[in-house]
Structure formats: C-alpha cells, structure tokens
C-alpha cells in the first residue's frame, strides 16, 4: 500500500502523516505495536477465563485462533506477514514482529510448564509451530484449509507430553 492510499483512507494529508511518522517504516512499526497490544490483551482475556487451568487455556486459545484464521478474507498474522515483507533485521517493523513471536513462544512454554508437560520447552515450541502453520495455511487454502484441526492437534501433543 502506498502513501497516497494511506492518506486517502485516513482522510489526512501527506504532511500530517509525515509529521506523525517520519517514514513509512515508522508507520509500519506503529501499526504493528498497536496490533501487538491488541493481541496480548485478547490473549490475556482468553486465558483469564480459565484461571489456573492451563489445558483449558491452551484449548481456548487454539479454538479462537482456528476460528479467526478460517474466516473469509483472513489475511494471516500481521507479525508473520511483516517478518516476511521486511526481511532486514534492522527494519523497525520486523523488530516488532520478532518481539511478538518471541513473546508468543515464551507464553506457550509457560503454559506448557504450568500444564506439567514432561518437556515444556518442546511442547511450547510444538504449539508455536502449529499456530504458525495455521496462519500460513489460511493464506494459501482459505476457509477450506486445515485450520479447524488446530485444537485437536494441540490436544494430541498435550496428551503425549502428559503420558
């Protein structure tokens, strides 16, 4: 999306846009920071409904992610998309995306530990890969892809870790 499209949709001028965001890269980073805040607020609200029940927390997260990702028009995870679009590690948007993914990985590992998984780091990483797979597959396959299977796949990994 070009700057002309952005200012037209925002009902602003280029001058006001550049006053707030010195570059398009700064605008991208600001957008991603806002999405990051929204994402973690959603996450916290979702897990709070099952306080002290990590298995239900993981299931609720997976169900919500699968449902959202399978909706018509879903364009994938903003952070995954940004990391792909901006491969330069110095890009401010990529830095926000990387921080989001690191936090996701850490939160999943903490849930796996609270669950009593035999290897919480492994289970957290496996759940991370499942979620990232949902984001990627929905981009390609849309609503007919395998996203709906996320909760069951996560449950199978959990069961294997708790045996």
PyMOL commands that place a pseudoatom at each C-alpha (Angstrom):
pseudoatom trace, name=CA, resn=UNK, resi=1, chain=A, elem=C, hetatm=0, pos=[0.000, 0.000, 0.000]
pseudoatom trace, name=CA, resn=UNK, resi=2, chain=A, elem=C, hetatm=0, pos=[1.420, 3.359, -0.980]
pseudoatom trace, name=CA, resn=UNK, resi=3, chain=A, elem=C, hetatm=0, pos=[1.464, 6.584, 0.983]
pseudoatom trace, name=CA, resn=UNK, resi=4, chain=A, elem=C, hetatm=0, pos=[-1.182, 8.115, -1.299]
pseudoatom trace, name=CA, resn=UNK, resi=5, chain=A, elem=C, hetatm=0, pos=[-3.576, 5.270, -0.487]
pseudoatom trace, name=CA, resn=UNK, resi=6, chain=A, elem=C, hetatm=0, pos=[-2.836, 5.543, 3.225]
pseudoatom trace, name=CA, resn=UNK, resi=7, chain=A, elem=C, hetatm=0, pos=[-3.537, 9.284, 3.408]
pseudoatom trace, name=CA, resn=UNK, resi=8, chain=A, elem=C, hetatm=0, pos=[-6.657, 8.912, 1.271]
pseudoatom trace, name=CA, resn=UNK, resi=9, chain=A, elem=C, hetatm=0, pos=[-8.069, 6.198, 3.523]
pseudoatom trace, name=CA, resn=UNK, resi=10, chain=A, elem=C, hetatm=0, pos=[-7.085, 8.111, 6.653]
pseudoatom trace, name=CA, resn=UNK, resi=11, chain=A, elem=C, hetatm=0, pos=[-8.585, 11.342, 5.365]
pseudoatom trace, name=CA, resn=UNK, resi=12, chain=A, elem=C, hetatm=0, pos=[-5.269, 13.059, 6.061]
pseudoatom trace, name=CA, resn=UNK, resi=13, chain=A, elem=C, hetatm=0, pos=[-2.568, 14.845, 4.132]
pseudoatom trace, name=CA, resn=UNK, resi=14, chain=A, elem=C, hetatm=0, pos=[0.935, 13.633, 3.436]
pseudoatom trace, name=CA, resn=UNK, resi=15, chain=A, elem=C, hetatm=0, pos=[2.264, 16.474, 5.540]
pseudoatom trace, name=CA, resn=UNK, resi=16, chain=A, elem=C, hetatm=0, pos=[0.250, 15.408, 8.605]
pseudoatom trace, name=CA, resn=UNK, resi=17, chain=A, elem=C, hetatm=0, pos=[1.205, 11.768, 8.056]
pseudoatom trace, name=CA, resn=UNK, resi=18, chain=A, elem=C, hetatm=0, pos=[4.909, 12.603, 7.899]
pseudoatom trace, name=CA, resn=UNK, resi=19, chain=A, elem=C, hetatm=0, pos=[4.573, 14.848, 10.944]
pseudoatom trace, name=CA, resn=UNK, resi=20, chain=A, elem=C, hetatm=0, pos=[3.431, 11.813, 12.940]
pseudoatom trace, name=CA, resn=UNK, resi=21, chain=A, elem=C, hetatm=0, pos=[5.523, 9.193, 11.152]
pseudoatom trace, name=CA, resn=UNK, resi=22, chain=A, elem=C, hetatm=0, pos=[8.822, 10.358, 9.655]
pseudoatom trace, name=CA, resn=UNK, resi=23, chain=A, elem=C, hetatm=0, pos=[8.879, 7.359, 7.302]
pseudoatom trace, name=CA, resn=UNK, resi=24, chain=A, elem=C, hetatm=0, pos=[6.676, 4.570, 6.028]
pseudoatom trace, name=CA, resn=UNK, resi=25, chain=A, elem=C, hetatm=0, pos=[8.789, 2.189, 8.107]
pseudoatom trace, name=CA, resn=UNK, resi=26, chain=A, elem=C, hetatm=0, pos=[7.858, 4.135, 11.245]
pseudoatom trace, name=CA, resn=UNK, resi=27, chain=A, elem=C, hetatm=0, pos=[4.192, 3.873, 10.276]
pseudoatom trace, name=CA, resn=UNK, resi=28, chain=A, elem=C, hetatm=0, pos=[4.532, 0.113, 9.816]
pseudoatom trace, name=CA, resn=UNK, resi=29, chain=A, elem=C, hetatm=0, pos=[6.179, -0.224, 13.231]
pseudoatom trace, name=CA, resn=UNK, resi=30, chain=A, elem=C, hetatm=0, pos=[3.471, 1.904, 14.896]
pseudoatom trace, name=CA, resn=UNK, resi=31, chain=A, elem=C, hetatm=0, pos=[0.737, -0.212, 13.312]
pseudoatom trace, name=CA, resn=UNK, resi=32, chain=A, elem=C, hetatm=0, pos=[2.412, -3.419, 14.474]
pseudoatom trace, name=CA, resn=UNK, resi=33, chain=A, elem=C, hetatm=0, pos=[2.872, -2.066, 18.015]
pseudoatom trace, name=CA, resn=UNK, resi=34, chain=A, elem=C, hetatm=0, pos=[-0.838, -1.323, 18.172]
pseudoatom trace, name=CA, resn=UNK, resi=35, chain=A, elem=C, hetatm=0, pos=[-1.671, -4.819, 16.846]
pseudoatom trace, name=CA, resn=UNK, resi=36, chain=A, elem=C, hetatm=0, pos=[0.721, -6.291, 19.423]
pseudoatom trace, name=CA, resn=UNK, resi=37, chain=A, elem=C, hetatm=0, pos=[-1.120, -4.552, 22.255]
pseudoatom trace, name=CA, resn=UNK, resi=38, chain=A, elem=C, hetatm=0, pos=[-4.473, -5.746, 20.914]
pseudoatom trace, name=CA, resn=UNK, resi=39, chain=A, elem=C, hetatm=0, pos=[-3.175, -9.313, 20.520]
pseudoatom trace, name=CA, resn=UNK, resi=40, chain=A, elem=C, hetatm=0, pos=[-1.838, -9.600, 24.062]
pseudoatom trace, name=CA, resn=UNK, resi=41, chain=A, elem=C, hetatm=0, pos=[-4.952, -8.000, 25.511]
pseudoatom trace, name=CA, resn=UNK, resi=42, chain=A, elem=C, hetatm=0, pos=[-7.017, -10.654, 23.662]
pseudoatom trace, name=CA, resn=UNK, resi=43, chain=A, elem=C, hetatm=0, pos=[-4.648, -13.385, 24.864]
pseudoatom trace, name=CA, resn=UNK, resi=44, chain=A, elem=C, hetatm=0, pos=[-4.845, -12.250, 28.496]
pseudoatom trace, name=CA, resn=UNK, resi=45, chain=A, elem=C, hetatm=0, pos=[-8.650, -12.071, 28.377]
pseudoatom trace, name=CA, resn=UNK, resi=46, chain=A, elem=C, hetatm=0, pos=[-8.848, -15.534, 26.831]
pseudoatom trace, name=CA, resn=UNK, resi=47, chain=A, elem=C, hetatm=0, pos=[-6.623, -17.245, 29.390]
pseudoatom trace, name=CA, resn=UNK, resi=48, chain=A, elem=C, hetatm=0, pos=[-8.191, -15.328, 32.303]
pseudoatom trace, name=CA, resn=UNK, resi=49, chain=A, elem=C, hetatm=0, pos=[-11.477, -17.157, 31.677]
pseudoatom trace, name=CA, resn=UNK, resi=50, chain=A, elem=C, hetatm=0, pos=[-9.722, -20.393, 32.686]
pseudoatom trace, name=CA, resn=UNK, resi=51, chain=A, elem=C, hetatm=0, pos=[-7.519, -19.166, 35.511]
pseudoatom trace, name=CA, resn=UNK, resi=52, chain=A, elem=C, hetatm=0, pos=[-5.335, -21.958, 36.872]
pseudoatom trace, name=CA, resn=UNK, resi=53, chain=A, elem=C, hetatm=0, pos=[-6.405, -24.403, 34.137]
pseudoatom trace, name=CA, resn=UNK, resi=54, chain=A, elem=C, hetatm=0, pos=[-3.615, -24.371, 31.536]
pseudoatom trace, name=CA, resn=UNK, resi=55, chain=A, elem=C, hetatm=0, pos=[-5.067, -27.176, 29.432]
pseudoatom trace, name=CA, resn=UNK, resi=56, chain=A, elem=C, hetatm=0, pos=[-8.337, -25.279, 29.001]
pseudoatom trace, name=CA, resn=UNK, resi=57, chain=A, elem=C, hetatm=0, pos=[-6.388, -22.067, 28.385]
pseudoatom trace, name=CA, resn=UNK, resi=58, chain=A, elem=C, hetatm=0, pos=[-4.461, -23.675, 25.537]
pseudoatom trace, name=CA, resn=UNK, resi=59, chain=A, elem=C, hetatm=0, pos=[-7.630, -25.173, 24.096]
pseudoatom trace, name=CA, resn=UNK, resi=60, chain=A, elem=C, hetatm=0, pos=[-9.461, -21.833, 24.241]
pseudoatom trace, name=CA, resn=UNK, resi=61, chain=A, elem=C, hetatm=0, pos=[-6.553, -20.073, 22.536]
pseudoatom trace, name=CA, resn=UNK, resi=62, chain=A, elem=C, hetatm=0, pos=[-6.355, -22.724, 19.818]
pseudoatom trace, name=CA, resn=UNK, resi=63, chain=A, elem=C, hetatm=0, pos=[-10.107, -22.689, 19.213]
pseudoatom trace, name=CA, resn=UNK, resi=64, chain=A, elem=C, hetatm=0, pos=[-10.133, -18.899, 18.892]
pseudoatom trace, name=CA, resn=UNK, resi=65, chain=A, elem=C, hetatm=0, pos=[-7.104, -18.826, 16.592]
pseudoatom trace, name=CA, resn=UNK, resi=66, chain=A, elem=C, hetatm=0, pos=[-8.569, -21.563, 14.371]
pseudoatom trace, name=CA, resn=UNK, resi=67, chain=A, elem=C, hetatm=0, pos=[-11.910, -19.783, 14.180]
pseudoatom trace, name=CA, resn=UNK, resi=68, chain=A, elem=C, hetatm=0, pos=[-10.408, -16.397, 13.328]
pseudoatom trace, name=CA, resn=UNK, resi=69, chain=A, elem=C, hetatm=0, pos=[-7.972, -17.811, 10.786]
pseudoatom trace, name=CA, resn=UNK, resi=70, chain=A, elem=C, hetatm=0, pos=[-10.712, -19.697, 8.937]
pseudoatom trace, name=CA, resn=UNK, resi=71, chain=A, elem=C, hetatm=0, pos=[-12.906, -16.628, 8.398]
pseudoatom trace, name=CA, resn=UNK, resi=72, chain=A, elem=C, hetatm=0, pos=[-13.346, -15.451, 4.812]
pseudoatom trace, name=CA, resn=UNK, resi=73, chain=A, elem=C, hetatm=0, pos=[-10.946, -12.650, 3.998]
pseudoatom trace, name=CA, resn=UNK, resi=74, chain=A, elem=C, hetatm=0, pos=[-8.444, -13.547, 6.703]
pseudoatom trace, name=CA, resn=UNK, resi=75, chain=A, elem=C, hetatm=0, pos=[-5.057, -12.287, 5.548]
pseudoatom trace, name=CA, resn=UNK, resi=76, chain=A, elem=C, hetatm=0, pos=[-2.841, -14.039, 8.056]
pseudoatom trace, name=CA, resn=UNK, resi=77, chain=A, elem=C, hetatm=0, pos=[-0.940, -12.943, 11.091]
pseudoatom trace, name=CA, resn=UNK, resi=78, chain=A, elem=C, hetatm=0, pos=[0.225, -9.333, 10.835]
pseudoatom trace, name=CA, resn=UNK, resi=79, chain=A, elem=C, hetatm=0, pos=[3.502, -10.210, 12.540]
pseudoatom trace, name=CA, resn=UNK, resi=80, chain=A, elem=C, hetatm=0, pos=[4.273, -13.183, 10.320]
pseudoatom trace, name=CA, resn=UNK, resi=81, chain=A, elem=C, hetatm=0, pos=[3.363, -11.104, 7.281]
pseudoatom trace, name=CA, resn=UNK, resi=82, chain=A, elem=C, hetatm=0, pos=[5.616, -8.249, 8.425]
pseudoatom trace, name=CA, resn=UNK, resi=83, chain=A, elem=C, hetatm=0, pos=[8.541, -10.587, 9.045]
pseudoatom trace, name=CA, resn=UNK, resi=84, chain=A, elem=C, hetatm=0, pos=[8.138, -11.915, 5.513]
pseudoatom trace, name=CA, resn=UNK, resi=85, chain=A, elem=C, hetatm=0, pos=[7.674, -8.482, 3.949]
pseudoatom trace, name=CA, resn=UNK, resi=86, chain=A, elem=C, hetatm=0, pos=[10.605, -6.909, 5.789]
pseudoatom trace, name=CA, resn=UNK, resi=87, chain=A, elem=C, hetatm=0, pos=[13.472, -9.445, 5.965]
pseudoatom trace, name=CA, resn=UNK, resi=88, chain=A, elem=C, hetatm=0, pos=[16.062, -6.852, 7.040]
pseudoatom trace, name=CA, resn=UNK, resi=89, chain=A, elem=C, hetatm=0, pos=[16.689, -7.432, 10.785]
pseudoatom trace, name=CA, resn=UNK, resi=90, chain=A, elem=C, hetatm=0, pos=[17.172, -3.667, 11.196]
pseudoatom trace, name=CA, resn=UNK, resi=91, chain=A, elem=C, hetatm=0, pos=[13.678, -2.818, 9.910]
pseudoatom trace, name=CA, resn=UNK, resi=92, chain=A, elem=C, hetatm=0, pos=[11.599, -1.419, 12.805]
pseudoatom trace, name=CA, resn=UNK, resi=93, chain=A, elem=C, hetatm=0, pos=[8.533, -3.434, 11.762]
pseudoatom trace, name=CA, resn=UNK, resi=94, chain=A, elem=C, hetatm=0, pos=[10.491, -6.670, 11.722]
pseudoatom trace, name=CA, resn=UNK, resi=95, chain=A, elem=C, hetatm=0, pos=[11.753, -5.901, 15.235]
pseudoatom trace, name=CA, resn=UNK, resi=96, chain=A, elem=C, hetatm=0, pos=[8.157, -5.601, 16.490]
pseudoatom trace, name=CA, resn=UNK, resi=97, chain=A, elem=C, hetatm=0, pos=[7.189, -8.818, 14.695]
pseudoatom trace, name=CA, resn=UNK, resi=98, chain=A, elem=C, hetatm=0, pos=[10.147, -10.682, 16.167]
pseudoatom trace, name=CA, resn=UNK, resi=99, chain=A, elem=C, hetatm=0, pos=[9.338, -9.445, 19.674]
pseudoatom trace, name=CA, resn=UNK, resi=100, chain=A, elem=C, hetatm=0, pos=[5.737, -10.645, 19.255]
pseudoatom trace, name=CA, resn=UNK, resi=101, chain=A, elem=C, hetatm=0, pos=[6.840, -14.105, 18.122]
pseudoatom trace, name=CA, resn=UNK, resi=102, chain=A, elem=C, hetatm=0, pos=[9.371, -14.411, 20.930]
pseudoatom trace, name=CA, resn=UNK, resi=103, chain=A, elem=C, hetatm=0, pos=[6.668, -13.477, 23.432]
pseudoatom trace, name=CA, resn=UNK, resi=104, chain=A, elem=C, hetatm=0, pos=[4.262, -15.994, 21.874]
pseudoatom trace, name=CA, resn=UNK, resi=105, chain=A, elem=C, hetatm=0, pos=[6.877, -18.726, 22.160]
pseudoatom trace, name=CA, resn=UNK, resi=106, chain=A, elem=C, hetatm=0, pos=[7.626, -17.828, 25.782]
pseudoatom trace, name=CA, resn=UNK, resi=107, chain=A, elem=C, hetatm=0, pos=[3.953, -17.699, 26.766]
pseudoatom trace, name=CA, resn=UNK, resi=108, chain=A, elem=C, hetatm=0, pos=[3.308, -21.091, 25.183]
pseudoatom trace, name=CA, resn=UNK, resi=109, chain=A, elem=C, hetatm=0, pos=[6.284, -22.544, 27.029]
pseudoatom trace, name=CA, resn=UNK, resi=110, chain=A, elem=C, hetatm=0, pos=[4.980, -21.134, 30.323]
pseudoatom trace, name=CA, resn=UNK, resi=111, chain=A, elem=C, hetatm=0, pos=[1.556, -22.656, 29.685]
pseudoatom trace, name=CA, resn=UNK, resi=112, chain=A, elem=C, hetatm=0, pos=[3.229, -25.991, 28.926]
pseudoatom trace, name=CA, resn=UNK, resi=113, chain=A, elem=C, hetatm=0, pos=[5.173, -25.749, 32.170]
pseudoatom trace, name=CA, resn=UNK, resi=114, chain=A, elem=C, hetatm=0, pos=[2.019, -24.919, 34.155]
pseudoatom trace, name=CA, resn=UNK, resi=115, chain=A, elem=C, hetatm=0, pos=[0.386, -27.913, 32.498]
pseudoatom trace, name=CA, resn=UNK, resi=116, chain=A, elem=C, hetatm=0, pos=[3.074, -30.199, 33.866]
pseudoatom trace, name=CA, resn=UNK, resi=117, chain=A, elem=C, hetatm=0, pos=[4.438, -31.209, 30.473]
pseudoatom trace, name=CA, resn=UNK, resi=118, chain=A, elem=C, hetatm=0, pos=[7.377, -33.589, 30.519]
pseudoatom trace, name=CA, resn=UNK, resi=119, chain=A, elem=C, hetatm=0, pos=[9.336, -31.171, 28.298]
pseudoatom trace, name=CA, resn=UNK, resi=120, chain=A, elem=C, hetatm=0, pos=[7.668, -27.730, 28.478]
pseudoatom trace, name=CA, resn=UNK, resi=121, chain=A, elem=C, hetatm=0, pos=[10.109, -26.099, 26.051]
pseudoatom trace, name=CA, resn=UNK, resi=122, chain=A, elem=C, hetatm=0, pos=[9.423, -28.762, 23.435]
pseudoatom trace, name=CA, resn=UNK, resi=123, chain=A, elem=C, hetatm=0, pos=[5.649, -28.631, 23.883]
pseudoatom trace, name=CA, resn=UNK, resi=124, chain=A, elem=C, hetatm=0, pos=[5.678, -24.833, 23.758]
pseudoatom trace, name=CA, resn=UNK, resi=125, chain=A, elem=C, hetatm=0, pos=[7.653, -24.920, 20.537]
pseudoatom trace, name=CA, resn=UNK, resi=126, chain=A, elem=C, hetatm=0, pos=[5.355, -27.555, 19.041]
pseudoatom trace, name=CA, resn=UNK, resi=127, chain=A, elem=C, hetatm=0, pos=[2.295, -25.446, 19.867]
pseudoatom trace, name=CA, resn=UNK, resi=128, chain=A, elem=C, hetatm=0, pos=[4.069, -22.428, 18.387]
pseudoatom trace, name=CA, resn=UNK, resi=129, chain=A, elem=C, hetatm=0, pos=[4.677, -24.329, 15.145]
pseudoatom trace, name=CA, resn=UNK, resi=130, chain=A, elem=C, hetatm=0, pos=[1.038, -25.450, 14.980]
pseudoatom trace, name=CA, resn=UNK, resi=131, chain=A, elem=C, hetatm=0, pos=[-0.200, -21.883, 15.390]
pseudoatom trace, name=CA, resn=UNK, resi=132, chain=A, elem=C, hetatm=0, pos=[2.238, -20.554, 12.791]
pseudoatom trace, name=CA, resn=UNK, resi=133, chain=A, elem=C, hetatm=0, pos=[1.120, -23.356, 10.477]
pseudoatom trace, name=CA, resn=UNK, resi=134, chain=A, elem=C, hetatm=0, pos=[-2.479, -22.226, 10.832]
pseudoatom trace, name=CA, resn=UNK, resi=135, chain=A, elem=C, hetatm=0, pos=[-1.514, -18.670, 9.944]
pseudoatom trace, name=CA, resn=UNK, resi=136, chain=A, elem=C, hetatm=0, pos=[0.395, -19.809, 6.861]
pseudoatom trace, name=CA, resn=UNK, resi=137, chain=A, elem=C, hetatm=0, pos=[-2.097, -22.407, 5.634]
pseudoatom trace, name=CA, resn=UNK, resi=138, chain=A, elem=C, hetatm=0, pos=[-5.023, -20.000, 5.791]
pseudoatom trace, name=CA, resn=UNK, resi=139, chain=A, elem=C, hetatm=0, pos=[-3.183, -17.618, 3.496]
pseudoatom trace, name=CA, resn=UNK, resi=140, chain=A, elem=C, hetatm=0, pos=[-2.944, -20.338, 0.861]
pseudoatom trace, name=CA, resn=UNK, resi=141, chain=A, elem=C, hetatm=0, pos=[-6.010, -22.510, 1.428]
pseudoatom trace, name=CA, resn=UNK, resi=142, chain=A, elem=C, hetatm=0, pos=[-8.516, -20.067, 2.902]
pseudoatom trace, name=CA, resn=UNK, resi=143, chain=A, elem=C, hetatm=0, pos=[-11.521, -21.419, 4.759]
pseudoatom trace, name=CA, resn=UNK, resi=144, chain=A, elem=C, hetatm=0, pos=[-11.107, -24.935, 3.338]
pseudoatom trace, name=CA, resn=UNK, resi=145, chain=A, elem=C, hetatm=0, pos=[-7.672, -25.453, 4.874]
pseudoatom trace, name=CA, resn=UNK, resi=146, chain=A, elem=C, hetatm=0, pos=[-6.695, -27.450, 7.942]
pseudoatom trace, name=CA, resn=UNK, resi=147, chain=A, elem=C, hetatm=0, pos=[-7.003, -24.601, 10.492]
pseudoatom trace, name=CA, resn=UNK, resi=148, chain=A, elem=C, hetatm=0, pos=[-10.045, -26.144, 12.158]
pseudoatom trace, name=CA, resn=UNK, resi=149, chain=A, elem=C, hetatm=0, pos=[-7.857, -29.039, 13.303]
pseudoatom trace, name=CA, resn=UNK, resi=150, chain=A, elem=C, hetatm=0, pos=[-5.655, -26.847, 15.493]
pseudoatom trace, name=CA, resn=UNK, resi=151, chain=A, elem=C, hetatm=0, pos=[-7.396, -27.604, 18.822]
pseudoatom trace, name=CA, resn=UNK, resi=152, chain=A, elem=C, hetatm=0, pos=[-7.293, -31.361, 18.244]
pseudoatom trace, name=CA, resn=UNK, resi=153, chain=A, elem=C, hetatm=0, pos=[-3.660, -31.295, 17.087]
pseudoatom trace, name=CA, resn=UNK, resi=154, chain=A, elem=C, hetatm=0, pos=[-2.709, -29.294, 20.172]
pseudoatom trace, name=CA, resn=UNK, resi=155, chain=A, elem=C, hetatm=0, pos=[-4.608, -31.723, 22.379]
pseudoatom trace, name=CA, resn=UNK, resi=156, chain=A, elem=C, hetatm=0, pos=[-2.740, -34.672, 20.853]
pseudoatom trace, name=CA, resn=UNK, resi=157, chain=A, elem=C, hetatm=0, pos=[0.596, -33.004, 21.618]
pseudoatom trace, name=CA, resn=UNK, resi=158, chain=A, elem=C, hetatm=0, pos=[-0.521, -32.242, 25.172]
pseudoatom trace, name=CA, resn=UNK, resi=159, chain=A, elem=C, hetatm=0, pos=[-1.704, -35.808, 25.753]
pseudoatom trace, name=CA, resn=UNK, resi=160, chain=A, elem=C, hetatm=0, pos=[1.628, -37.155, 24.510]
pseudoatom trace, name=CA, resn=UNK, resi=161, chain=A, elem=C, hetatm=0, pos=[3.516, -34.856, 26.904]
pseudoatom trace, name=CA, resn=UNK, resi=162, chain=A, elem=C, hetatm=0, pos=[1.389, -35.859, 29.882]
pseudoatom trace, name=CA, resn=UNK, resi=163, chain=A, elem=C, hetatm=0, pos=[1.690, -39.642, 29.358]
for i in range(1, 163): cmd.bond("trace and resi %d" % i, "trace and resi %d" % (i + 1))
show_as sticks, trace
zoom trace
